[in-house]
Amino acid sequence: MDKHTEITNVLTEKDVPDEGRRNMMKLTGAGMVALGVASLTTGKTFAQSSIKLSDEWDKKFAKSDKVDHKKITFKNRYGITLAADLYQPKNASGKLPAIVVGGPFGAVKEQSSGLYAQIMAERGFVTLAFDPSYTGESGGEPRNIASPDINTEDFSAAVDCIGMQGNVDRERIGMIGICGWGGMALNAVAVDKRVKAVVASTMYDMTRVMSKGYNDSVTLEQRTQGLKQLSQQRWEDAGKAAPAYQAPYNVLKGGEPQFMLDYHDYYMTPRGYHPRAVNSGNAWSQTTPLSFMNMPLLTYISEISPRPVLFIHGEKAHSLYMGKTAYENAAEPKEMMIIPGASHVDLYDQVDVIPFDKLTSFFKQHLA
């Protein structure tokens, strides 16, 4: 594993890549969501009246012949039905350790989370990748909204579900959160003591970036103005009895920072495009940022201890500063692995970059 660098101390500011920093500073504003560029214009409402699971293998990765796969559904404690993919090692016997996987923010289980889940199942774990409430094949209306509370609950509901599987050892359940769901996973594990170990891969703290902008560059005046705009939008939504949606992100206009190009290369090309993903030409509701701007996700991150947490981040990731802060605020035992030369999006699907050997050894040690 000589291509990976493990650190046990917090990185300093000089370790944040310079590339795109000046351009990132331009992408500020309280309404910023995962891609950071959604404009407040009315878009399509994505209605869903019932759960309908696709029968086809429509994932962005090849099906493994080393695992058994099936689609399942389960409910969270708010009564929303979630859709998930359950992966199990072929010909395994006895009670097995298990891992639930979620993320990235605006993605679906057919993308990054499913890839992580399938590969970890190949390595001996029962795994579950799920679509968060209001997105993908999961239930909840209106469509394409997010909530720091409800989406944190989605993770715990996934733990409920996987722990009900007959071949799962409930005392050996772990969690992986990717991108924006890295922060959700950390928040879930802080309160859900059933989870014995957690990994945050290329994480975002969505409450931080929505309320403060990239690199915490939003001023109080800008935040206040953004909240006023979102508050007024509530009158518009109430009058129409339906939410307005942001403009879909699907066209590059030129001048975008590198991380925006990376997002586009994943979500809007055959590499990662999926029609059910919010980030693949669909859109979040305009008022989605409101609860994120008023409810810091990682307030109780230190309460994950004494259970271990592993942070994985790319050396060139624009989001690295969020991982640094989370690592600093977490209590021991904790570990951070920096992947040399890797960007934020590299850890979505680049199997030669994602440190699956490290993930395997981490969970085998702590779910023993």
Backbone torsions as a table, in degrees:
resi	resn	phi	psi	omega
1	MET	NA	40.0	-176.0
2	ASP	-71.0	-14.8	179.3
3	LYS	-81.0	-7.9	-178.8
4	HIS	-108.4	145.1	177.2
5	THR	-118.0	121.8	177.1
6	GLU	-99.2	138.1	177.3
7	ILE	-127.4	151.4	178.3
8	THR	-120.4	8.9	174.3
9	ASN	-127.5	161.6	-174.7
10	VAL	-73.5	135.7	176.4
11	LEU	-69.0	152.4	177.9
12	THR	-93.8	169.1	-175.8
13	GLU	-59.1	-31.5	-178.4
14	LYS	-66.0	-16.2	-179.0
15	ASP	-80.1	-11.0	177.9
16	VAL	-74.0	130.0	-177.5
17	PRO	-62.4	142.9	179.8
18	ASP	-76.9	-25.4	-173.1
19	GLU	-57.9	124.3	176.2
20	GLY	78.8	-0.4	-175.4
21	ARG	-61.8	-43.5	-178.9
22	ARG	-64.8	-39.7	178.4
23	ASN	-67.9	-35.3	178.8
24	MET	-61.2	-35.6	-177.6
25	MET	-62.8	-23.5	178.4
26	LYS	-76.0	-22.1	-176.4
27	LEU	-91.5	68.0	-178.3
28	THR	-118.2	171.0	179.8
29	GLY	130.3	146.0	-172.9
30	ALA	-68.4	-21.4	-178.9
31	GLY	-85.5	8.5	-176.2
32	MET	-65.7	133.7	174.3
33	VAL	-118.0	-161.4	-168.0
34	ALA	-53.2	-44.0	-178.4
35	LEU	-87.4	-13.4	170.5
36	GLY	78.0	6.0	-173.7
37	VAL	-130.3	4.7	-174.5
38	ALA	-67.4	127.2	179.1
39	SER	-93.5	155.6	-173.7
40	LEU	-87.4	76.8	176.8
41	THR	-128.2	150.5	-176.0
42	THR	-70.3	131.8	178.0
43	GLY	-124.9	-159.3	-174.7
44	LYS	-80.8	141.7	172.2
45	THR	-91.2	126.4	-175.4
46	PHE	-98.5	89.2	-175.8
47	ALA	-78.8	145.8	174.6
48	GLN	-144.3	119.0	-175.9
49	SER	-96.7	-20.4	-178.5
50	SER	-155.2	163.2	178.2
51	ILE	-81.1	125.5	178.7
52	LYS	-136.4	110.3	-176.1
53	LEU	-91.3	135.5	177.6
54	SER	-70.4	141.5	178.6
55	ASP	-90.0	-13.4	-175.3
56	GLU	-89.9	157.7	173.9
57	TRP	-84.0	90.2	-175.2
58	ASP	-107.8	35.2	-176.5
59	LYS	-91.7	163.2	-176.6
60	LYS	-92.1	25.4	177.1
61	PHE	-150.3	155.1	-177.6
62	ALA	-71.7	147.8	178.4
63	LYS	-73.2	133.0	-179.0
64	SER	-84.8	140.4	175.3
65	ASP	-89.8	6.8	-180.0
66	LYS	-99.5	-4.5	-177.4
67	VAL	-132.9	156.1	169.5
68	ASP	-97.0	140.9	-176.1
69	HIS	-130.6	141.2	170.2
70	LYS	-153.1	154.1	176.0
71	LYS	-90.7	140.8	178.7
72	ILE	-139.2	166.3	173.6
73	THR	-130.2	155.0	176.1
74	PHE	-156.2	164.3	-178.3
75	LYS	-109.6	144.7	170.4
76	ASN	-87.5	177.7	-174.1
77	ARG	-75.7	-2.2	171.5
78	TYR	-94.2	2.7	177.8
79	GLY	83.8	8.4	178.5
80	ILE	-84.8	131.6	178.8
81	THR	-84.0	125.5	179.8
82	LEU	-106.3	142.9	176.5
83	ALA	-101.7	141.5	-175.3
84	ALA	-148.6	161.3	170.9
85	ASP	-110.1	127.4	178.5
86	LEU	-105.2	124.9	179.4
87	TYR	-115.3	134.6	-179.2
88	GLN	-136.2	140.2	178.3
89	PRO	-62.0	136.0	177.9
90	LYS	-65.8	140.3	172.7
91	ASN	62.6	20.2	176.7
92	ALA	-79.3	154.1	179.2
93	SER	-134.9	160.6	179.3
94	GLY	78.9	-175.4	178.9
95	LYS	-82.5	128.0	-173.8
96	LEU	-111.3	154.0	170.0
97	PRO	-69.6	157.0	-174.3
98	ALA	-137.8	155.3	-179.7
99	ILE	-139.5	131.9	170.6
100	VAL	-101.4	143.1	-172.4
101	VAL	-131.7	134.3	177.0
102	GLY	-142.2	151.3	174.6
103	GLY	113.8	175.5	-4.4
104	PRO	-72.0	176.7	178.5
105	PHE	-67.7	120.3	-178.8
106	GLY	90.9	4.6	179.0
107	ALA	-104.3	177.2	176.9
108	VAL	-126.6	169.3	-174.9
109	LYS	-66.5	-13.9	176.9
110	GLU	-79.5	-4.7	-178.4
111	GLN	-106.9	-125.3	-169.3
112	SER	-62.1	-45.6	-176.2
113	SER	-62.5	-37.4	177.7
114	GLY	-67.1	-37.7	177.1
115	LEU	-61.6	-49.2	177.0
116	TYR	-57.5	-44.9	-175.6
117	ALA	-64.0	-44.4	-177.8
118	GLN	-65.6	-42.6	-178.8
119	ILE	-67.3	-38.6	178.2
120	MET	-69.7	-28.4	174.3
121	ALA	-68.4	-37.0	175.3
122	GLU	-59.2	-24.8	-175.3
123	ARG	-99.3	13.6	169.0
124	GLY	107.7	6.8	-178.6
125	PHE	-109.1	145.5	165.0
126	VAL	-79.0	127.8	-174.9
127	THR	-130.1	155.2	-179.4
128	LEU	-139.4	122.4	173.9
129	ALA	-111.1	131.2	-171.8
130	PHE	-128.1	156.7	170.1
131	ASP	-88.9	127.4	178.2
132	PRO	-63.2	160.8	177.1
133	SER	-50.5	142.5	174.4
134	TYR	73.8	4.7	-176.9
135	THR	-135.3	165.0	176.7
136	GLY	56.5	-134.4	178.8
137	GLU	-90.3	-1.9	178.9
138	SER	-75.9	162.7	-178.8
139	GLY	-84.0	-172.4	-179.2
140	GLY	106.9	129.9	176.9
141	GLU	-133.1	146.6	1.9
142	PRO	-69.7	168.6	-175.9
143	ARG	-82.0	157.4	172.3
144	ASN	56.6	53.9	168.7
145	ILE	-125.2	162.2	-179.4
146	ALA	-136.8	157.6	-178.3
147	SER	-150.5	129.2	178.7
148	PRO	-60.3	-31.7	179.4
149	ASP	-77.9	-53.9	-176.1
150	ILE	-64.6	-39.5	-178.9
151	ASN	-73.7	-28.1	169.1
152	THR	-64.7	-43.7	177.2
153	GLU	-60.8	-34.8	178.1
154	ASP	-55.4	-40.5	178.7
155	PHE	-63.0	-46.4	-179.9
156	SER	-65.9	-35.1	176.0
157	ALA	-65.1	-34.7	175.6
158	ALA	-65.3	-35.4	174.7
159	VAL	-65.0	-43.1	174.4
160	ASP	-51.3	-50.4	-173.4
161	CYS	-64.7	-50.2	-175.4
162	ILE	-68.3	-30.4	177.7
163	GLY	-71.1	-14.3	176.8
164	MET	-87.3	-7.8	179.1
165	GLN	-72.6	135.9	-172.8
166	GLY	-63.1	-23.8	-177.2
167	ASN	-101.5	14.8	-178.7
168	VAL	-106.1	134.4	173.4
169	ASP	-86.2	111.0	-176.3
170	ARG	-63.0	-19.2	179.5
171	GLU	-86.8	3.3	-178.5
172	ARG	-134.7	62.6	-179.9
173	ILE	-114.7	130.5	176.5
174	GLY	-119.6	178.5	-175.1
175	MET	-145.8	141.5	172.6
176	ILE	-125.6	127.0	173.5
177	GLY	-118.4	131.6	-176.5
178	ILE	-111.5	136.3	176.4
179	CYS	56.5	-127.7	-178.4
180	GLY	-61.7	-25.5	177.1
181	TRP	-83.0	-3.0	168.5
182	GLY	-65.7	-46.2	176.2
183	GLY	-64.0	-39.3	177.8
184	MET	-62.3	-41.5	-179.3
185	ALA	-63.6	-43.7	178.6
186	LEU	-61.9	-40.4	178.3
187	ASN	-64.9	-40.8	-179.9
188	ALA	-65.4	-44.7	-176.6
189	VAL	-68.4	-31.1	177.2
190	ALA	-57.5	-35.4	-176.8
191	VAL	-101.3	-25.9	-175.5
192	ASP	-98.0	98.7	-173.4
193	LYS	-77.1	-0.9	176.2
194	ARG	-74.1	-23.4	-176.2
195	VAL	-83.5	127.8	-171.3
196	LYS	-95.7	-16.6	-179.7
197	ALA	-162.8	148.4	-175.7
198	VAL	-140.7	143.3	175.2
199	VAL	-121.1	131.7	172.4
200	ALA	-111.4	111.7	-176.3
201	SER	-104.7	126.1	179.8
202	THR	44.9	49.4	-167.0
203	MET	-73.3	149.9	164.9
204	TYR	-112.8	145.3	161.4
205	ASP	-98.1	97.7	-173.0
206	MET	-63.9	-31.5	179.3
207	THR	-69.3	-32.9	179.0
208	ARG	-71.0	-47.2	-175.5
209	VAL	-72.0	-31.1	178.2
210	MET	-74.1	-34.6	-176.6
211	SER	-88.7	-26.0	-174.5
212	LYS	-120.5	-6.2	-176.8
213	GLY	76.1	173.1	177.5
214	TYR	-64.8	137.6	-178.5
215	ASN	56.5	28.7	174.7
216	ASP	55.6	38.9	-171.5
217	SER	-91.1	-6.4	-179.2
218	VAL	-78.3	130.1	178.4
219	THR	-82.0	166.3	176.2
220	LEU	-59.7	-39.1	178.7
221	GLU	-62.4	-43.7	178.9
222	GLN	-65.7	-41.7	178.1
223	ARG	-61.0	-45.8	-180.0
224	THR	-61.4	-43.1	179.7
225	GLN	-64.3	-40.9	177.7
226	GLY	-62.6	-41.7	178.8
227	LEU	-66.6	-36.5	175.7
228	LYS	-61.8	-43.6	-179.7
229	GLN	-63.4	-44.5	179.4
230	LEU	-67.3	-35.9	178.1
231	SER	-64.8	-41.8	176.8
232	GLN	-65.1	-33.4	179.2
233	GLN	-62.3	-28.6	177.9
234	ARG	-61.3	-37.4	176.4
235	TRP	-61.5	-42.5	179.7
236	GLU	-62.6	-45.0	-179.7
237	ASP	-65.1	-41.4	-179.3
238	ALA	-64.1	-39.4	-179.3
239	GLY	-65.9	-31.3	-179.0
240	LYS	-97.2	-4.9	-178.0
241	ALA	55.6	31.8	178.9
242	ALA	-162.6	146.3	-179.5
243	PRO	-76.9	148.8	168.1
244	ALA	-85.9	153.0	-177.2
245	TYR	-115.9	153.3	177.4
246	GLN	-70.8	164.1	177.0
247	ALA	-68.7	131.4	178.1
248	PRO	-58.7	145.0	177.0
249	TYR	-95.4	103.9	-179.9
250	ASN	-148.3	-1.7	-177.8
251	VAL	-130.5	129.4	174.1
252	LEU	-85.6	133.4	-177.3
253	LYS	-104.5	-5.6	-178.9
254	GLY	98.7	142.0	178.0
255	GLY	86.8	3.4	179.8
256	GLU	-71.1	147.1	175.0
257	PRO	-66.6	165.0	-173.8
258	GLN	-58.5	-38.6	-176.9
259	PHE	-66.6	-27.3	175.3
260	MET	-70.5	-36.8	175.7
261	LEU	-64.9	-38.1	178.3
262	ASP	-63.4	-43.7	177.4
263	TYR	-59.5	-46.1	-179.2
264	HIS	-61.5	-40.4	-179.4
265	ASP	-64.2	-29.0	178.0
266	TYR	-84.4	-55.4	-169.2
267	TYR	-80.4	-23.8	-171.6
268	MET	-115.9	15.6	174.9
269	THR	-127.4	168.5	179.6
270	PRO	-57.0	-20.2	178.5
271	ARG	-54.6	-45.6	-174.7
272	GLY	-137.8	-3.7	-176.3
273	TYR	-58.4	132.1	171.5
274	HIS	-141.4	129.8	-172.4
275	PRO	-61.9	-21.6	-179.9
276	ARG	-88.8	-10.9	-178.6
277	ALA	-74.2	134.9	178.4
278	VAL	-57.4	-41.3	-175.2
279	ASN	-78.0	-6.7	179.5
280	SER	-95.7	61.3	176.3
281	GLY	84.2	4.1	174.2
282	ASN	-100.0	-158.6	-174.9
283	ALA	-160.7	148.5	170.9
284	TRP	-79.2	157.8	172.8
285	SER	-65.1	152.4	-178.0
286	GLN	-62.7	-33.7	-175.9
287	THR	-91.3	6.2	177.6
288	THR	-52.4	-38.2	-176.9
289	PRO	-65.9	-17.1	-169.1
290	LEU	-55.8	-53.2	-176.5
291	SER	-69.8	-30.6	177.7
292	PHE	-66.7	-30.1	-177.0
293	MET	-78.5	-5.4	-174.2
294	ASN	-130.4	13.9	-173.5
295	MET	-148.9	82.0	-177.4
296	PRO	-57.5	123.8	-174.5
297	LEU	-67.3	-39.3	-166.1
298	LEU	-100.9	26.1	-179.4
299	THR	-57.2	-37.7	-173.7
300	TYR	-112.3	28.7	-176.6
301	ILE	-59.5	-30.8	-178.8
302	SER	-65.5	-19.9	-178.3
303	GLU	-80.6	1.2	169.1
304	ILE	-65.3	-37.1	178.2
305	SER	-57.2	143.4	11.5
306	PRO	-88.9	13.4	177.3
307	ARG	-79.4	144.7	-172.9
308	PRO	-79.9	148.8	175.6
309	VAL	-130.7	135.5	178.2
310	LEU	-117.6	125.4	174.2
311	PHE	-102.7	132.4	175.9
312	ILE	-123.1	127.8	-178.4
313	HIS	-145.7	151.9	174.9
314	GLY	-81.1	143.1	179.3
315	GLU	-59.0	-34.4	-176.8
316	LYS	-101.9	11.4	-177.7
317	ALA	-69.7	132.2	176.4
318	HIS	-65.1	-20.6	-177.9
319	SER	-90.6	3.0	-173.6
320	LEU	-57.7	-35.5	-177.7
321	TYR	-62.4	-29.7	177.9
322	MET	-71.3	-39.0	175.8
323	GLY	-65.1	-38.2	177.8
324	LYS	-60.4	-46.6	-179.3
325	THR	-64.9	-42.8	179.1
326	ALA	-61.8	-42.7	178.4
327	TYR	-61.6	-44.0	-179.4
328	GLU	-60.9	-38.8	-175.4
329	ASN	-85.5	-16.7	176.7
330	ALA	-73.2	152.7	177.4
331	ALA	-96.0	161.1	176.0
332	GLU	-65.0	150.0	0.8
333	PRO	-81.7	133.4	-178.7
334	LYS	-146.3	157.6	-177.5
335	GLU	-153.6	144.3	174.0
336	MET	-125.7	133.9	175.9
337	MET	-116.5	123.8	177.6
338	ILE	-103.6	127.5	-179.2
339	ILE	-93.7	111.4	-177.3
340	PRO	-56.6	131.6	174.6
341	GLY	76.1	-2.4	-174.1
342	ALA	-86.9	143.1	174.0
343	SER	-91.9	176.7	177.0
344	HIS	-58.2	-49.6	-172.4
345	VAL	-76.2	-21.2	176.5
346	ASP	-54.7	-33.7	-177.3
347	LEU	-82.3	5.3	172.7
348	TYR	-78.0	-43.9	-168.6
349	ASP	-149.6	-0.5	-178.0
350	GLN	-84.3	97.5	-171.1
351	VAL	-68.2	-17.7	175.9
352	ASP	-87.1	-3.7	178.5
353	VAL	-109.7	-42.9	178.0
354	ILE	-61.5	126.5	-174.7
355	PRO	-81.7	72.1	-177.1
356	PHE	-64.7	-28.9	175.5
357	ASP	-63.3	-41.1	178.4
358	LYS	-67.0	-43.0	177.4
359	LEU	-58.5	-43.1	-179.0
360	THR	-64.2	-48.3	-178.6
361	SER	-66.2	-36.2	178.9
362	PHE	-61.9	-49.1	-177.3
363	PHE	-74.6	-34.2	177.6
364	LYS	-64.7	-35.6	178.7
365	GLN	-69.8	-45.6	-170.3
366	HIS	-95.8	-7.1	172.8
367	LEU	-112.1	24.8	-178.7
368	ALA	-68.9	NA	NA
